Amino acid sequence: MTVPAPEAIRALPKVELHLHLETSLRLRRLAERRDAEIDDVPALIADPSKFTGYDRLRRMRYATRAGRVPDALYTAENIEEITFELLLEAAAHELKYVEVRVGGRRGFQLLGTPRLLEAMARARERAAARFGIRSGVIVTIVRERGPEEAEQRVREAVRCRDCGVVGVDLAGDEENYPPGIFSRPLSLAREAGLGVTAHAGEFAGPSSIWTAIYQLGATRIGHGIRAVEDPALLDHLREHRITLEICPTSNLRLGLVPSLASHPLRRLIEHGVPVTINSDDPMLLDTDISREIALVAQALALQDGALTRFMAAAARAAFLPDAERRDLERTVGVAPAR
Ligand SMILES: [Zn+2]
């Protein structure tokens, strides 16, 4: 058995559901390309590799000094440009549909949510016209900013649905901020017809996933790899078609799995849990969607059919109206499920 060649993987029609815009990091790279004056004082950061999980992620972000980009870079034009750039990269990897997450607090505060989302919408329309790539926006709520800010963000996201907001995501410090405290804001999102996904079972165990499902109504789980610790949860995910957004390099780089060969993905697939492959923070992690799929194919010795099944699962779990979702399933080469 040979795994598909990199060119074949790149040419595979794709859908990606878990992709952060990485606003401040992209703005920093944009400023560097323009030779703009930016504060280059090194941040006082201990070696990220000494930490694991969310602590390491935080320190990796600090180490990029992206948080030090000046407020002046947060313009509607720059947000449009970095969004367009992300979609250009996505189209180069044959992504037919992508859900882009935006959660950086400064963007929402400095520009205001409508201007931020309108700037992203302009980029998405341009990318659709130029490359035929479709996209939606997921507004990310960060746990450690508390339920009040979460509710405010959800209300704004609902008001801006016309700008292509398709869902809401819960992210951040999973161990210290359990999903349950965000049940009210996320119920507002659900009532408004937005999709709900939550980072869970990444830094915390299966109870975090159960809570995200029962108290937030999440139909998708970001990562969710620790579901393998609970057979009853695996059954529940399979029976209710709750889809896991697996991000292999992210898990590896944050020290959550020792190797891709031992990644829980194999057990999830064997158990029949719907799984998708994603790049998470590709700029921070120095990866892309084709590379993620190639790594998984290599580590688990997967064939073409298995890779198409990842894309089918992603198309089925997309936060799209039924007709558009079925259309997307046909685009990635599978018969619509229903
Ligand atoms: Zn993520």
py3Dmol code that shows the C-alpha trace and the ligand (Angstrom):
import py3Dmol

protein = """\
ATOM      1  CA  MET A   1       0.000   0.000   0.000  1.00  0.00           C
ATOM      2  CA  THR A   2       1.319   3.402  -0.911  1.00  0.00           C
ATOM      3  CA  VAL A   3       0.013   6.639   0.461  1.00  0.00           C
ATOM      4  CA  PRO A   4      -1.126   9.330  -2.014  1.00  0.00           C
ATOM      5  CA  ALA A   5       1.625  11.574  -3.440  1.00  0.00           C
ATOM      6  CA  PRO A   6       1.860  15.188  -2.186  1.00  0.00           C
ATOM      7  CA  GLU A   7       0.663  16.499  -5.590  1.00  0.00           C
ATOM      8  CA  ALA A   8      -2.421  14.265  -5.406  1.00  0.00           C
ATOM      9  CA  ILE A   9      -3.148  15.477  -1.883  1.00  0.00           C
ATOM     10  CA  ARG A  10      -2.793  19.095  -2.935  1.00  0.00           C
ATOM     11  CA  ALA A  11      -5.162  18.543  -5.871  1.00  0.00           C
ATOM     12  CA  LEU A  12      -7.827  16.913  -3.678  1.00  0.00           C
ATOM     13  CA  PRO A  13     -10.925  19.164  -3.413  1.00  0.00           C
ATOM     14  CA  LYS A  14     -11.033  20.231   0.240  1.00  0.00           C
ATOM     15  CA  VAL A  15     -13.166  21.697   3.002  1.00  0.00           C
ATOM     16  CA  GLU A  16     -11.635  23.160   6.167  1.00  0.00           C
ATOM     17  CA  LEU A  17     -13.665  23.956   9.277  1.00  0.00           C
ATOM     18  CA  HIS A  18     -11.056  24.942  11.894  1.00  0.00           C
ATOM     19  CA  LEU A  19      -8.846  27.788  10.699  1.00  0.00           C
ATOM     20  CA  HIS A  20      -8.055  30.866  12.770  1.00  0.00           C
ATOM     21  CA  LEU A  21      -7.393  34.154  10.975  1.00  0.00           C
ATOM     22  CA  GLU A  22      -4.507  34.814  13.451  1.00  0.00           C
ATOM     23  CA  THR A  23      -5.242  38.515  13.077  1.00  0.00           C
ATOM     24  CA  SER A  24      -2.343  40.063  14.997  1.00  0.00           C
ATOM     25  CA  LEU A  25       0.254  37.668  13.587  1.00  0.00           C
ATOM     26  CA  ARG A  26      -0.901  38.285  10.015  1.00  0.00           C
ATOM     27  CA  LEU A  27      -0.938  42.042  10.636  1.00  0.00           C
ATOM     28  CA  ARG A  28       2.607  41.841  11.926  1.00  0.00           C
ATOM     29  CA  ARG A  29       3.761  39.953   8.809  1.00  0.00           C
ATOM     30  CA  LEU A  30       1.916  42.493   6.646  1.00  0.00           C
ATOM     31  CA  ALA A  31       3.722  45.369   8.374  1.00  0.00           C
ATOM     32  CA  GLU A  32       7.075  43.607   8.013  1.00  0.00           C
ATOM     33  CA  ARG A  33       6.496  43.198   4.268  1.00  0.00           C
ATOM     34  CA  ARG A  34       5.822  46.918   4.022  1.00  0.00           C
ATOM     35  CA  ASP A  35       8.931  47.726   6.089  1.00  0.00           C
ATOM     36  CA  ALA A  36       6.713  49.561   8.542  1.00  0.00           C
ATOM     37  CA  GLU A  37       8.171  50.741  11.838  1.00  0.00           C
ATOM     38  CA  ILE A  38       7.036  48.274  14.477  1.00  0.00           C
ATOM     39  CA  ASP A  39       8.088  47.876  18.048  1.00  0.00           C
ATOM     40  CA  ASP A  40      10.782  45.227  18.012  1.00  0.00           C
ATOM     41  CA  VAL A  41      11.580  44.991  21.687  1.00  0.00           C
ATOM     42  CA  PRO A  42      11.753  41.259  22.340  1.00  0.00           C
ATOM     43  CA  ALA A  43       9.051  39.969  24.600  1.00  0.00           C
ATOM     44  CA  LEU A  44      10.254  38.447  27.872  1.00  0.00           C
ATOM     45  CA  ILE A  45       9.166  34.913  27.162  1.00  0.00           C
ATOM     46  CA  ALA A  46      10.538  31.731  28.613  1.00  0.00           C
ATOM     47  CA  ASP A  47      11.123  28.918  26.142  1.00  0.00           C
ATOM     48  CA  PRO A  48       7.615  27.743  25.042  1.00  0.00           C
ATOM     49  CA  SER A  49       8.844  24.148  24.781  1.00  0.00           C
ATOM     50  CA  LYS A  50       9.184  24.054  28.578  1.00  0.00           C
ATOM     51  CA  PHE A  51       5.377  24.209  28.782  1.00  0.00           C
ATOM     52  CA  THR A  52       2.573  22.075  27.390  1.00  0.00           C
ATOM     53  CA  GLY A  53      -1.003  22.632  26.304  1.00  0.00           C
ATOM     54  CA  TYR A  54      -2.590  26.060  26.554  1.00  0.00           C
ATOM     55  CA  ASP A  55       0.393  27.499  28.437  1.00  0.00           C
ATOM     56  CA  ARG A  56       2.629  26.584  25.533  1.00  0.00           C
ATOM     57  CA  LEU A  57       0.186  27.998  22.981  1.00  0.00           C
ATOM     58  CA  ARG A  58       0.077  31.298  24.875  1.00  0.00           C
ATOM     59  CA  ARG A  59       3.854  31.481  25.059  1.00  0.00           C
ATOM     60  CA  MET A  60       4.236  30.581  21.388  1.00  0.00           C
ATOM     61  CA  ARG A  61       1.926  33.462  20.542  1.00  0.00           C
ATOM     62  CA  TYR A  62       3.875  35.836  22.800  1.00  0.00           C
ATOM     63  CA  ALA A  63       7.119  34.702  21.206  1.00  0.00           C
ATOM     64  CA  THR A  64       5.891  35.948  17.802  1.00  0.00           C
ATOM     65  CA  ARG A  65       5.474  39.417  19.397  1.00  0.00           C
ATOM     66  CA  ALA A  66       2.263  39.638  17.367  1.00  0.00           C
ATOM     67  CA  GLY A  67       0.596  41.176  20.407  1.00  0.00           C
ATOM     68  CA  ARG A  68       2.905  44.159  20.039  1.00  0.00           C
ATOM     69  CA  VAL A  69       1.625  45.270  16.646  1.00  0.00           C
ATOM     70  CA  PRO A  70       0.495  48.884  16.894  1.00  0.00           C
ATOM     71  CA  ASP A  71      -3.201  49.696  17.117  1.00  0.00           C
ATOM     72  CA  ALA A  72      -2.818  51.731  13.912  1.00  0.00           C
ATOM     73  CA  LEU A  73      -2.485  48.508  11.916  1.00  0.00           C
ATOM     74  CA  TYR A  74      -6.051  47.538  12.793  1.00  0.00           C
ATOM     75  CA  THR A  75      -7.668  49.231   9.800  1.00  0.00           C
ATOM     76  CA  ALA A  76     -10.540  47.879   7.718  1.00  0.00           C
ATOM     77  CA  GLU A  77      -8.203  47.848   4.678  1.00  0.00           C
ATOM     78  CA  ASN A  78      -5.626  45.709   6.472  1.00  0.00           C
ATOM     79  CA  ILE A  79      -8.232  43.271   7.802  1.00  0.00           C
ATOM     80  CA  GLU A  80      -9.580  42.939   4.259  1.00  0.00           C
ATOM     81  CA  GLU A  81      -6.056  42.323   2.962  1.00  0.00           C
ATOM     82  CA  ILE A  82      -5.109  39.632   5.495  1.00  0.00           C
ATOM     83  CA  THR A  83      -8.454  37.872   4.991  1.00  0.00           C
ATOM     84  CA  PHE A  84      -7.971  37.928   1.225  1.00  0.00           C
ATOM     85  CA  GLU A  85      -4.418  36.622   1.665  1.00  0.00           C
ATOM     86  CA  LEU A  86      -5.680  33.720   3.795  1.00  0.00           C
ATOM     87  CA  LEU A  87      -8.295  32.831   1.162  1.00  0.00           C
ATOM     88  CA  LEU A  88      -5.733  33.094  -1.635  1.00  0.00           C
ATOM     89  CA  GLU A  89      -3.576  30.563   0.232  1.00  0.00           C
ATOM     90  CA  ALA A  90      -6.631  28.392   0.852  1.00  0.00           C
ATOM     91  CA  ALA A  91      -7.601  28.405  -2.838  1.00  0.00           C
ATOM     92  CA  ALA A  92      -4.034  27.360  -3.749  1.00  0.00           C
ATOM     93  CA  HIS A  93      -4.666  24.214  -1.693  1.00  0.00           C
ATOM     94  CA  GLU A  94      -7.922  23.503  -3.561  1.00  0.00           C
ATOM     95  CA  LEU A  95     -10.093  24.436  -0.624  1.00  0.00           C
ATOM     96  CA  LYS A  96     -13.627  24.788  -1.986  1.00  0.00           C
ATOM     97  CA  TYR A  97     -15.094  26.008   1.286  1.00  0.00           C
ATOM     98  CA  VAL A  98     -13.492  27.262   4.479  1.00  0.00           C
ATOM     99  CA  GLU A  99     -14.839  28.583   7.769  1.00  0.00           C
ATOM    100  CA  VAL A 100     -12.522  31.328   9.034  1.00  0.00           C
ATOM    101  CA  ARG A 101     -12.451  32.068  12.763  1.00  0.00           C
ATOM    102  CA  VAL A 102     -11.879  35.548  14.068  1.00  0.00           C
ATOM    103  CA  GLY A 103     -11.455  36.201  17.765  1.00  0.00           C
ATOM    104  CA  GLY A 104      -8.715  38.760  18.356  1.00  0.00           C
ATOM    105  CA  ARG A 105     -10.054  41.226  20.907  1.00  0.00           C
ATOM    106  CA  ARG A 106      -8.257  44.276  19.574  1.00  0.00           C
ATOM    107  CA  GLY A 107      -9.848  43.920  16.138  1.00  0.00           C
ATOM    108  CA  PHE A 108     -13.344  43.885  17.642  1.00  0.00           C
ATOM    109  CA  GLN A 109     -12.563  46.759  19.991  1.00  0.00           C
ATOM    110  CA  LEU A 110     -10.587  49.046  17.700  1.00  0.00           C
ATOM    111  CA  LEU A 111     -12.671  48.638  14.545  1.00  0.00           C
ATOM    112  CA  GLY A 112     -15.996  47.654  16.031  1.00  0.00           C
ATOM    113  CA  THR A 113     -17.568  44.325  15.136  1.00  0.00           C
ATOM    114  CA  PRO A 114     -19.601  45.485  12.088  1.00  0.00           C
ATOM    115  CA  ARG A 115     -16.611  47.166  10.406  1.00  0.00           C
ATOM    116  CA  LEU A 116     -14.381  44.171  11.117  1.00  0.00           C
ATOM    117  CA  LEU A 117     -16.874  41.686   9.671  1.00  0.00           C
ATOM    118  CA  GLU A 118     -17.715  43.924   6.707  1.00  0.00           C
ATOM    119  CA  ALA A 119     -14.001  44.129   5.846  1.00  0.00           C
ATOM    120  CA  MET A 120     -13.802  40.335   5.968  1.00  0.00           C
ATOM    121  CA  ALA A 121     -16.943  40.090   3.821  1.00  0.00           C
ATOM    122  CA  ARG A 122     -15.380  42.267   1.108  1.00  0.00           C
ATOM    123  CA  ALA A 123     -12.328  39.978   1.027  1.00  0.00           C
ATOM    124  CA  ARG A 124     -14.543  36.882   0.931  1.00  0.00           C
ATOM    125  CA  GLU A 125     -16.565  38.245  -1.982  1.00  0.00           C
ATOM    126  CA  ARG A 126     -13.398  39.128  -3.917  1.00  0.00           C
ATOM    127  CA  ALA A 127     -11.907  35.683  -3.271  1.00  0.00           C
ATOM    128  CA  ALA A 128     -15.147  33.980  -4.336  1.00  0.00           C
ATOM    129  CA  ALA A 129     -15.199  35.962  -7.582  1.00  0.00           C
ATOM    130  CA  ARG A 130     -11.487  35.434  -8.333  1.00  0.00           C
ATOM    131  CA  PHE A 131     -10.929  31.845  -7.188  1.00  0.00           C
ATOM    132  CA  GLY A 132     -14.399  30.358  -6.728  1.00  0.00           C
ATOM    133  CA  ILE A 133     -13.690  29.664  -3.049  1.00  0.00           C
ATOM    134  CA  ARG A 134     -16.679  29.869  -0.718  1.00  0.00           C
ATOM    135  CA  SER A 135     -16.299  30.821   2.922  1.00  0.00           C
ATOM    136  CA  GLY A 136     -18.094  31.620   6.146  1.00  0.00           C
ATOM    137  CA  VAL A 137     -17.022  33.373   9.332  1.00  0.00           C
ATOM    138  CA  ILE A 138     -17.015  31.905  12.828  1.00  0.00           C
ATOM    139  CA  VAL A 139     -16.791  34.403  15.668  1.00  0.00           C
ATOM    140  CA  THR A 140     -14.549  33.049  18.412  1.00  0.00           C
ATOM    141  CA  ILE A 141     -15.310  33.700  22.064  1.00  0.00           C
ATOM    142  CA  VAL A 142     -12.304  33.479  24.364  1.00  0.00           C
ATOM    143  CA  ARG A 143     -13.096  31.822  27.690  1.00  0.00           C
ATOM    144  CA  GLU A 144     -10.866  33.879  29.949  1.00  0.00           C
ATOM    145  CA  ARG A 145     -12.589  37.097  28.892  1.00  0.00           C
ATOM    146  CA  GLY A 146     -15.673  35.872  30.688  1.00  0.00           C
ATOM    147  CA  PRO A 147     -19.352  35.290  29.899  1.00  0.00           C
ATOM    148  CA  GLU A 148     -20.325  38.985  29.691  1.00  0.00           C
ATOM    149  CA  GLU A 149     -17.943  39.768  26.861  1.00  0.00           C
ATOM    150  CA  ALA A 150     -19.016  36.466  25.280  1.00  0.00           C
ATOM    151  CA  GLU A 151     -22.645  37.556  25.305  1.00  0.00           C
ATOM    152  CA  GLN A 152     -21.815  40.937  23.848  1.00  0.00           C
ATOM    153  CA  ARG A 153     -19.794  39.289  21.060  1.00  0.00           C
ATOM    154  CA  VAL A 154     -22.575  36.814  20.282  1.00  0.00           C
ATOM    155  CA  ARG A 155     -25.173  39.577  20.087  1.00  0.00           C
ATOM    156  CA  GLU A 156     -22.939  41.494  17.679  1.00  0.00           C
ATOM    157  CA  ALA A 157     -22.296  38.350  15.615  1.00  0.00           C
ATOM    158  CA  VAL A 158     -26.038  37.718  15.326  1.00  0.00           C
ATOM    159  CA  ARG A 159     -26.629  41.310  14.192  1.00  0.00           C
ATOM    160  CA  CYS A 160     -23.884  40.874  11.557  1.00  0.00           C
ATOM    161  CA  ARG A 161     -25.153  37.618  10.109  1.00  0.00           C
ATOM    162  CA  ASP A 162     -25.573  39.291   6.732  1.00  0.00           C
ATOM    163  CA  CYS A 163     -21.784  39.633   6.668  1.00  0.00           C
ATOM    164  CA  GLY A 164     -21.436  35.869   6.429  1.00  0.00           C
ATOM    165  CA  VAL A 165     -21.266  34.852  10.092  1.00  0.00           C
ATOM    166  CA  VAL A 166     -22.219  31.162  10.152  1.00  0.00           C
ATOM    167  CA  GLY A 167     -21.271  30.170  13.665  1.00  0.00           C
ATOM    168  CA  VAL A 168     -19.767  30.841  17.061  1.00  0.00           C
ATOM    169  CA  ASP A 169     -16.770  29.106  18.621  1.00  0.00           C
ATOM    170  CA  LEU A 170     -15.606  28.832  22.226  1.00  0.00           C
ATOM    171  CA  ALA A 171     -11.817  28.848  22.655  1.00  0.00           C
ATOM    172  CA  GLY A 172      -9.189  29.657  25.274  1.00  0.00           C
ATOM    173  CA  ASP A 173      -8.324  28.274  28.688  1.00  0.00           C
ATOM    174  CA  GLU A 174     -10.379  25.085  28.792  1.00  0.00           C
ATOM    175  CA  GLU A 175      -9.115  23.847  32.166  1.00  0.00           C
ATOM    176  CA  ASN A 176     -10.035  26.916  34.215  1.00  0.00           C
ATOM    177  CA  TYR A 177     -13.168  28.078  32.376  1.00  0.00           C
ATOM    178  CA  PRO A 178     -15.572  25.151  31.877  1.00  0.00           C
ATOM    179  CA  PRO A 179     -18.036  25.399  28.966  1.00  0.00           C
ATOM    180  CA  GLY A 180     -21.075  25.600  31.256  1.00  0.00           C
ATOM    181  CA  ILE A 181     -20.480  29.240  32.223  1.00  0.00           C
ATOM    182  CA  PHE A 182     -21.019  30.193  28.565  1.00  0.00           C
ATOM    183  CA  SER A 183     -24.343  28.417  28.153  1.00  0.00           C
ATOM    184  CA  ARG A 184     -26.381  31.640  28.024  1.00  0.00           C
ATOM    185  CA  PRO A 185     -24.388  33.389  25.248  1.00  0.00           C
ATOM    186  CA  LEU A 186     -24.196  30.211  23.200  1.00  0.00           C
ATOM    187  CA  SER A 187     -27.918  29.551  23.552  1.00  0.00           C
ATOM    188  CA  LEU A 188     -28.476  33.027  22.057  1.00  0.00           C
ATOM    189  CA  ALA A 189     -26.309  31.984  19.110  1.00  0.00           C
ATOM    190  CA  ARG A 190     -28.248  28.742  18.638  1.00  0.00           C
ATOM    191  CA  GLU A 191     -31.618  30.493  18.868  1.00  0.00           C
ATOM    192  CA  ALA A 192     -30.460  32.842  16.107  1.00  0.00           C
ATOM    193  CA  GLY A 193     -29.638  29.873  13.902  1.00  0.00           C
ATOM    194  CA  LEU A 194     -25.853  30.079  14.152  1.00  0.00           C
ATOM    195  CA  GLY A 195     -23.759  26.925  14.382  1.00  0.00           C
ATOM    196  CA  VAL A 196     -21.953  26.196  17.649  1.00  0.00           C
ATOM    197  CA  THR A 197     -18.535  24.618  17.954  1.00  0.00           C
ATOM    198  CA  ALA A 198     -16.289  24.548  21.024  1.00  0.00           C
ATOM    199  CA  HIS A 199     -12.630  23.835  21.628  1.00  0.00           C
ATOM    200  CA  ALA A 200     -12.941  20.927  24.081  1.00  0.00           C
ATOM    201  CA  GLY A 201     -11.195  17.697  24.962  1.00  0.00           C
ATOM    202  CA  GLU A 202      -7.944  19.354  23.932  1.00  0.00           C
ATOM    203  CA  PHE A 203      -6.419  20.491  27.239  1.00  0.00           C
ATOM    204  CA  ALA A 204      -9.148  18.988  29.465  1.00  0.00           C
ATOM    205  CA  GLY A 205     -10.730  15.540  29.555  1.00  0.00           C
ATOM    206  CA  PRO A 206     -13.984  13.993  28.286  1.00  0.00           C
ATOM    207  CA  SER A 207     -16.210  15.874  30.775  1.00  0.00           C
ATOM    208  CA  SER A 208     -15.362  19.089  28.931  1.00  0.00           C
ATOM    209  CA  ILE A 209     -16.711  17.558  25.698  1.00  0.00           C
ATOM    210  CA  TRP A 210     -19.869  16.237  27.396  1.00  0.00           C
ATOM    211  CA  THR A 211     -20.497  19.721  28.815  1.00  0.00           C
ATOM    212  CA  ALA A 212     -19.920  21.399  25.461  1.00  0.00           C
ATOM    213  CA  ILE A 213     -22.514  19.081  23.923  1.00  0.00           C
ATOM    214  CA  TYR A 214     -25.138  19.208  26.682  1.00  0.00           C
ATOM    215  CA  GLN A 215     -24.770  22.737  28.024  1.00  0.00           C
ATOM    216  CA  LEU A 216     -23.750  24.581  24.852  1.00  0.00           C
ATOM    217  CA  GLY A 217     -25.471  22.461  22.205  1.00  0.00           C
ATOM    218  CA  ALA A 218     -22.213  22.141  20.269  1.00  0.00           C
ATOM    219  CA  THR A 219     -22.589  20.022  17.126  1.00  0.00           C
ATOM    220  CA  ARG A 220     -18.886  20.191  16.414  1.00  0.00           C
ATOM    221  CA  ILE A 221     -15.920  19.954  18.749  1.00  0.00           C
ATOM    222  CA  GLY A 222     -12.561  21.626  18.146  1.00  0.00           C
ATOM    223  CA  HIS A 223      -9.931  18.903  18.690  1.00  0.00           C
ATOM    224  CA  GLY A 224     -11.893  16.608  21.047  1.00  0.00           C
ATOM    225  CA  ILE A 225      -9.003  14.135  21.008  1.00  0.00           C
ATOM    226  CA  ARG A 226      -9.435  13.189  24.662  1.00  0.00           C
ATOM    227  CA  ALA A 227     -12.806  11.644  23.772  1.00  0.00           C
ATOM    228  CA  VAL A 228     -10.834   8.411  23.367  1.00  0.00           C
ATOM    229  CA  GLU A 229     -10.634   8.234  27.173  1.00  0.00           C
ATOM    230  CA  ASP A 230     -14.394   7.611  27.394  1.00  0.00           C
ATOM    231  CA  PRO A 231     -15.992   4.787  25.324  1.00  0.00           C
ATOM    232  CA  ALA A 232     -19.526   6.039  26.080  1.00  0.00           C
ATOM    233  CA  LEU A 233     -18.588   9.458  24.706  1.00  0.00           C
ATOM    234  CA  LEU A 234     -17.196   7.865  21.535  1.00  0.00           C
ATOM    235  CA  ASP A 235     -20.526   6.081  21.059  1.00  0.00           C
ATOM    236  CA  HIS A 236     -22.386   9.349  21.630  1.00  0.00           C
ATOM    237  CA  LEU A 237     -20.255  11.251  19.096  1.00  0.00           C
ATOM    238  CA  ARG A 238     -20.809   8.542  16.477  1.00  0.00           C
ATOM    239  CA  GLU A 239     -24.543   8.146  17.087  1.00  0.00           C
ATOM    240  CA  HIS A 240     -25.287  11.878  17.105  1.00  0.00           C
ATOM    241  CA  ARG A 241     -22.819  12.660  14.297  1.00  0.00           C
ATOM    242  CA  ILE A 242     -20.961  15.205  16.395  1.00  0.00           C
ATOM    243  CA  THR A 243     -17.948  16.039  14.273  1.00  0.00           C
ATOM    244  CA  LEU A 244     -14.427  16.470  15.611  1.00  0.00           C
ATOM    245  CA  GLU A 245     -12.211  19.132  14.052  1.00  0.00           C
ATOM    246  CA  ILE A 246      -8.846  17.383  14.315  1.00  0.00           C
ATOM    247  CA  CYS A 247      -5.702  19.548  13.995  1.00  0.00           C
ATOM    248  CA  PRO A 248      -2.755  17.101  13.993  1.00  0.00           C
ATOM    249  CA  THR A 249       0.265  19.442  13.985  1.00  0.00           C
ATOM    250  CA  SER A 250      -1.363  21.679  16.584  1.00  0.00           C
ATOM    251  CA  ASN A 251      -1.720  18.703  18.964  1.00  0.00           C
ATOM    252  CA  LEU A 252       1.851  17.629  18.300  1.00  0.00           C
ATOM    253  CA  ARG A 253       3.398  21.083  18.697  1.00  0.00           C
ATOM    254  CA  LEU A 254       1.506  21.741  21.940  1.00  0.00           C
ATOM    255  CA  GLY A 255       2.817  18.486  23.395  1.00  0.00           C
ATOM    256  CA  LEU A 256      -0.642  16.870  23.627  1.00  0.00           C
ATOM    257  CA  VAL A 257       0.374  13.772  21.645  1.00  0.00           C
ATOM    258  CA  PRO A 258       3.867  12.245  21.543  1.00  0.00           C
ATOM    259  CA  SER A 259       3.751  11.489  17.797  1.00  0.00           C
ATOM    260  CA  LEU A 260       1.329  11.475  14.891  1.00  0.00           C
ATOM    261  CA  ALA A 261       1.568   7.682  14.702  1.00  0.00           C
ATOM    262  CA  SER A 262       0.115   7.526  18.226  1.00  0.00           C
ATOM    263  CA  HIS A 263      -2.472  10.286  17.613  1.00  0.00           C
ATOM    264  CA  PRO A 264      -5.988   9.313  18.840  1.00  0.00           C
ATOM    265  CA  LEU A 265      -7.243   9.893  15.273  1.00  0.00           C
ATOM    266  CA  ARG A 266      -6.806   6.214  14.421  1.00  0.00           C
ATOM    267  CA  ARG A 267      -9.056   5.127  17.285  1.00  0.00           C
ATOM    268  CA  LEU A 268     -11.616   7.800  16.463  1.00  0.00           C
ATOM    269  CA  ILE A 269     -11.801   6.579  12.857  1.00  0.00           C
ATOM    270  CA  GLU A 270     -12.048   2.942  13.955  1.00  0.00           C
ATOM    271  CA  HIS A 271     -14.912   3.870  16.263  1.00  0.00           C
ATOM    272  CA  GLY A 272     -16.813   5.586  13.448  1.00  0.00           C
ATOM    273  CA  VAL A 273     -16.646   9.102  14.944  1.00  0.00           C
ATOM    274  CA  PRO A 274     -16.973  11.789  12.211  1.00  0.00           C
ATOM    275  CA  VAL A 275     -13.541  13.424  11.925  1.00  0.00           C
ATOM    276  CA  THR A 276     -12.155  16.243   9.793  1.00  0.00           C
ATOM    277  CA  ILE A 277      -8.574  17.427   9.260  1.00  0.00           C
ATOM    278  CA  ASN A 278      -7.640  21.072   9.826  1.00  0.00           C
ATOM    279  CA  SER A 279      -4.634  23.373  10.155  1.00  0.00           C
ATOM    280  CA  ASP A 280      -5.792  25.444  13.207  1.00  0.00           C
ATOM    281  CA  ASP A 281      -3.174  28.273  13.377  1.00  0.00           C
ATOM    282  CA  PRO A 282      -1.174  27.580  10.199  1.00  0.00           C
ATOM    283  CA  MET A 283       1.063  30.655  10.409  1.00  0.00           C
ATOM    284  CA  LEU A 284       1.979  30.099  14.066  1.00  0.00           C
ATOM    285  CA  LEU A 285       2.417  26.348  13.540  1.00  0.00           C
ATOM    286  CA  ASP A 286       4.148  26.693  10.157  1.00  0.00           C
ATOM    287  CA  THR A 287       1.777  24.318   8.387  1.00  0.00           C
ATOM    288  CA  ASP A 288      -1.051  24.218   5.827  1.00  0.00           C
ATOM    289  CA  ILE A 289      -4.019  21.990   5.078  1.00  0.00           C
ATOM    290  CA  SER A 290      -2.290  19.862   2.401  1.00  0.00           C
ATOM    291  CA  ARG A 291       0.618  19.215   4.766  1.00  0.00           C
ATOM    292  CA  GLU A 292      -1.779  18.201   7.561  1.00  0.00           C
ATOM    293  CA  ILE A 293      -3.537  15.692   5.304  1.00  0.00           C
ATOM    294  CA  ALA A 294      -0.212  14.345   4.000  1.00  0.00           C
ATOM    295  CA  LEU A 295       1.119  13.881   7.551  1.00  0.00           C
ATOM    296  CA  VAL A 296      -1.986  11.992   8.603  1.00  0.00           C
ATOM    297  CA  ALA A 297      -1.989   9.848   5.442  1.00  0.00           C
ATOM    298  CA  GLN A 298       1.644   8.966   6.084  1.00  0.00           C
ATOM    299  CA  ALA A 299       1.343   8.343   9.822  1.00  0.00           C
ATOM    300  CA  LEU A 300      -1.787   6.180   9.523  1.00  0.00           C
ATOM    301  CA  ALA A 301      -1.032   4.696   6.047  1.00  0.00           C
ATOM    302  CA  LEU A 302      -4.327   6.026   4.644  1.00  0.00           C
ATOM    303  CA  GLN A 303      -5.499   5.685   1.036  1.00  0.00           C
ATOM    304  CA  ASP A 304      -7.384   8.108  -1.222  1.00  0.00           C
ATOM    305  CA  GLY A 305     -10.783   6.866  -0.043  1.00  0.00           C
ATOM    306  CA  ALA A 306     -10.011   7.714   3.581  1.00  0.00           C
ATOM    307  CA  LEU A 307      -8.934  11.221   2.603  1.00  0.00           C
ATOM    308  CA  THR A 308     -12.137  11.788   0.649  1.00  0.00           C
ATOM    309  CA  ARG A 309     -14.082  10.641   3.715  1.00  0.00           C
ATOM    310  CA  PHE A 310     -12.432  13.409   5.779  1.00  0.00           C
ATOM    311  CA  MET A 311     -13.641  15.942   3.206  1.00  0.00           C
ATOM    312  CA  ALA A 312     -17.122  14.403   3.116  1.00  0.00           C
ATOM    313  CA  ALA A 313     -17.326  14.654   6.908  1.00  0.00           C
ATOM    314  CA  ALA A 314     -16.242  18.307   6.752  1.00  0.00           C
ATOM    315  CA  ALA A 315     -18.789  19.147   4.049  1.00  0.00           C
ATOM    316  CA  ARG A 316     -21.556  17.449   6.065  1.00  0.00           C
ATOM    317  CA  ALA A 317     -20.654  19.368   9.222  1.00  0.00           C
ATOM    318  CA  ALA A 318     -20.288  22.773   7.541  1.00  0.00           C
ATOM    319  CA  PHE A 319     -22.436  25.510   9.075  1.00  0.00           C
ATOM    320  CA  LEU A 320     -24.350  26.000   5.818  1.00  0.00           C
ATOM    321  CA  PRO A 321     -28.015  25.820   4.854  1.00  0.00           C
ATOM    322  CA  ASP A 322     -28.988  22.298   3.687  1.00  0.00           C
ATOM    323  CA  ALA A 323     -29.018  23.028  -0.048  1.00  0.00           C
ATOM    324  CA  GLU A 324     -25.588  24.677   0.023  1.00  0.00           C
ATOM    325  CA  ARG A 325     -24.203  21.887   2.174  1.00  0.00           C
ATOM    326  CA  ARG A 326     -25.414  19.232  -0.274  1.00  0.00           C
ATOM    327  CA  ASP A 327     -23.915  21.235  -3.112  1.00  0.00           C
ATOM    328  CA  LEU A 328     -20.596  21.287  -1.239  1.00  0.00           C
ATOM    329  CA  GLU A 329     -20.727  17.528  -0.706  1.00  0.00           C
ATOM    330  CA  ARG A 330     -21.091  17.060  -4.468  1.00  0.00           C
ATOM    331  CA  THR A 331     -18.175  19.458  -5.026  1.00  0.00           C
ATOM    332  CA  VAL A 332     -15.843  17.325  -2.893  1.00  0.00           C
ATOM    333  CA  GLY A 333     -16.958  14.225  -4.758  1.00  0.00           C
ATOM    334  CA  VAL A 334     -19.422  12.517  -2.460  1.00  0.00           C
ATOM    335  CA  ALA A 335     -23.125  11.852  -2.718  1.00  0.00           C
ATOM    336  CA  PRO A 336     -25.057  14.073  -0.306  1.00  0.00           C
ATOM    337  CA  ALA A 337     -25.889  12.250   2.931  1.00  0.00           C
ATOM    338  CA  ARG A 338     -29.491  13.462   3.087  1.00  0.00           C
TER     339      ARG A 338
END
"""
ligand_1 = """\
1
ZN
Zn -8.284 26.384 17.359
"""
view = py3Dmol.view(width=600, height=400)
view.addModel(protein, "pdb")
view.setStyle({"model": 0}, {"cartoon": {"style": "trace"}})
view.addModel(ligand_1, "xyz")
view.setStyle({"model": 1}, {"stick": {}})
view.zoomTo()
view.show()
